[in-house]
Amino acid sequence: MKPVWILPVVAVVGVVGALAFAEAPAADRAAAGKRAFATVASVLQSPRCRNCHPAGDAPLQGDRGVPHAMNISRATVAAGVPCTACHQERNSEAIGIPGGPPGAPHWGLPPAKTPMTFEGRSAGALCEQLKDPARNGNRTLPALLEHVTHDPLVLWGWNPGGKRTTPPVPHAAFVEAFGTWVASGGACP
């Protein structure tokens, strides 16, 4: 019987590829997962992801990852200034405000109680963090794959508007690499 985590991968890499991967020796799956995670890490540590997954309590902004304007932090959010006060469901250009704040559904920092930090993490540390439900939003590996495949806020990263850069690989390649990593059981570099 195939492990349950293979099933979501089928939708990503196709039936034949997933079954062939599932039949591959464990060492080959682990090696493929480790290689794939290099792609995953390059995306998660890009400005589009890193800025809202900072090492501290304040989000970053721009491609250089500078501190957020207006001294926004978890403390200001807790005091009643939600991210959505400025960050709407769509980029400001889409609603006629050129150069204004970016936007996507449910814009905000990860919960403070779940330290989902991408900034400054090595690929190995990031990999271990993603496998730990206490540090990944209480998700299984298949749930993480679903998150990066379909969540509108994640998808925004590949269509950020303005002059913002996109992650270093296309979304489809990222999802494929993430699926390979998940199918390996989360093999870490």
Secondary structure, 3 states (H helix, E strand, C coil): CCCCCHHHHHHHHCHHHHHHHHHCCHHHHHHHHHHHHHHHHHHHCCHHHHCCCCCCCCCEECCCCEECHHHCCHHHHHCCCCHHHCCCCCCHHHHCCCCCCCCCCCCCCCCCCCCCCCCCCCHHHHHHHHHCHHHCCCCCHHHHHHHHHHCHHHHHCCCCCCCCCCCCCCHHHHHHHHHHHHHCCCCCC
